[in-house]
Amino acid sequence: MSEKAVLEQAIEGGRVAVALEGKEVVGYLRWEWLWDHIPLCVFVRVRPPHQRTGVGRALYARVEADLTRRGCEFWLSSTEETNDRSLRFHRALGFRLIGALSDLGQDSREIFMRKDLAQ
Ligand SMILES: CC(C)(COP(=O)(O)OP(=O)(O)OC[C@H]1O[C@@H](n2cnc3c(N)ncnc32)[C@H](O)[C@@H]1OP(=O)(O)O)[C@@H](O)C(=O)NCCC(=O)NCCS
């Protein structure tokens, strides 16, 4: 499937959150279902000039409110072990490390994190 088709499908399924400042897209997040029932954040990016201004936190808060409405008790996110900024970000948002995968064809291990959602 093309990247465009993947994104279109995610938008249709309500699995994309976009942060706007006026008409400018300053960040977005896409999540997918792991094993059909566990939400996993697969992509998050905030444009550099807007980083560290609360955009990432707002994107996660928006998605977490939606997941809570859908009845999810927790969700997952992941990042490369060397991405210190992302690890700090996730920790600040209340995620805890639950494991790591290696041999994924990338330079460092992929760290998986879990956050319990308020019911
Ligand atoms: C990781 C990323 C999404 C964070 O988004 P952001 O909008 O900059 O984060 P926020 O401003 O919402 O920060 C929320 C909290 O996370 C922590 N944090 C965020 N960036 C941080 C940094 N560079 N250093 C230390 N802590 C940081 C802080 O505790 C921050 O709260 P504070 O600013 O009140 O102290 C953003 O840096 C990014 O797009 N990075 C490049 C892509 C990437 O690495 N994505 C993740 C892996 S796929």
PDBQT file of the ligand as one rigid body, heavy atoms in Angstrom, charges set to zero:
ROOT
HETATM    1  C1  LIG A 201       9.191  14.409  20.473  1.00  0.00    +0.000 C 
HETATM    2  C2  LIG A 201       8.297  15.569  20.006  1.00  0.00    +0.000 C 
HETATM    3  C3  LIG A 201       7.062  15.003  19.295  1.00  0.00    +0.000 C 
HETATM    4  C4  LIG A 201       7.848  16.364  21.250  1.00  0.00    +0.000 C 
HETATM    5  O1  LIG A 201       6.888  17.333  20.866  1.00  0.00    +0.000 OA
HETATM    6  P1  LIG A 201       6.892  18.809  21.489  1.00  0.00    +0.000 P 
HETATM    7  O2  LIG A 201       5.712  19.526  20.972  1.00  0.00    +0.000 OA
HETATM    8  O3  LIG A 201       8.215  19.436  21.245  1.00  0.00    +0.000 OA
HETATM    9  O4  LIG A 201       6.751  18.509  23.053  1.00  0.00    +0.000 OA
HETATM   10  P2  LIG A 201       6.003  19.408  24.155  1.00  0.00    +0.000 P 
HETATM   11  O5  LIG A 201       6.349  20.836  23.946  1.00  0.00    +0.000 OA
HETATM   12  O6  LIG A 201       4.540  19.077  24.152  1.00  0.00    +0.000 OA
HETATM   13  O7  LIG A 201       6.710  18.900  25.494  1.00  0.00    +0.000 OA
HETATM   14  C5  LIG A 201       6.010  18.226  26.526  1.00  0.00    +0.000 C 
HETATM   15  C6  LIG A 201       7.035  17.853  27.594  1.00  0.00    +0.000 C 
HETATM   16  O8  LIG A 201       7.938  16.862  27.082  1.00  0.00    +0.000 OA
HETATM   17  C7  LIG A 201       9.257  17.123  27.586  1.00  0.00    +0.000 C 
HETATM   18  N1  LIG A 201      10.155  17.499  26.462  1.00  0.00    +0.000 N 
HETATM   19  C8  LIG A 201       9.787  17.803  25.199  1.00  0.00    +0.000 A 
HETATM   20  N2  LIG A 201      10.876  18.096  24.453  1.00  0.00    +0.000 NA
HETATM   21  C9  LIG A 201      11.935  17.977  25.261  1.00  0.00    +0.000 A 
HETATM   22  C10 LIG A 201      13.334  18.159  25.099  1.00  0.00    +0.000 A 
HETATM   23  N3  LIG A 201      13.837  18.548  23.902  1.00  0.00    +0.000 N 
HETATM   24  N4  LIG A 201      14.156  17.952  26.152  1.00  0.00    +0.000 NA
HETATM   25  C11 LIG A 201      13.659  17.579  27.356  1.00  0.00    +0.000 A 
HETATM   26  N5  LIG A 201      12.324  17.393  27.585  1.00  0.00    +0.000 NA
HETATM   27  C12 LIG A 201      11.490  17.596  26.550  1.00  0.00    +0.000 A 
HETATM   28  C13 LIG A 201       9.142  18.284  28.563  1.00  0.00    +0.000 C 
HETATM   29  O9  LIG A 201       8.888  17.757  29.855  1.00  0.00    +0.000 OA
HETATM   30  C14 LIG A 201       7.925  18.999  28.028  1.00  0.00    +0.000 C 
HETATM   31  O10 LIG A 201       7.250  19.753  28.998  1.00  0.00    +0.000 OA
HETATM   32  P3  LIG A 201       7.807  21.260  29.366  1.00  0.00    +0.000 P 
HETATM   33  O11 LIG A 201       8.114  21.941  28.063  1.00  0.00    +0.000 OA
HETATM   34  O12 LIG A 201       6.644  21.853  30.101  1.00  0.00    +0.000 OA
HETATM   35  O13 LIG A 201       9.009  21.041  30.210  1.00  0.00    +0.000 OA
HETATM   36  C15 LIG A 201       9.075  16.553  19.080  1.00  0.00    +0.000 C 
HETATM   37  O14 LIG A 201      10.287  16.904  19.709  1.00  0.00    +0.000 OA
HETATM   38  C16 LIG A 201       9.385  15.991  17.687  1.00  0.00    +0.000 C 
HETATM   39  O15 LIG A 201       8.583  16.128  16.748  1.00  0.00    +0.000 OA
HETATM   40  N6  LIG A 201      10.585  15.362  17.525  1.00  0.00    +0.000 N 
HETATM   41  C17 LIG A 201      10.998  14.811  16.233  1.00  0.00    +0.000 C 
HETATM   42  C18 LIG A 201      10.225  13.560  15.865  1.00  0.00    +0.000 C 
HETATM   43  C19 LIG A 201      10.348  12.474  16.919  1.00  0.00    +0.000 C 
HETATM   44  O16 LIG A 201      11.396  12.225  17.490  1.00  0.00    +0.000 OA
HETATM   45  N7  LIG A 201       9.199  11.787  17.174  1.00  0.00    +0.000 N 
HETATM   46  C20 LIG A 201       9.128  10.745  18.211  1.00  0.00    +0.000 C 
HETATM   47  C21 LIG A 201       9.537   9.397  17.749  1.00  0.00    +0.000 C 
HETATM   48  S1  LIG A 201       8.610   8.828  16.366  1.00  0.00    +0.000 SA
ENDROOT
TORSDOF 0
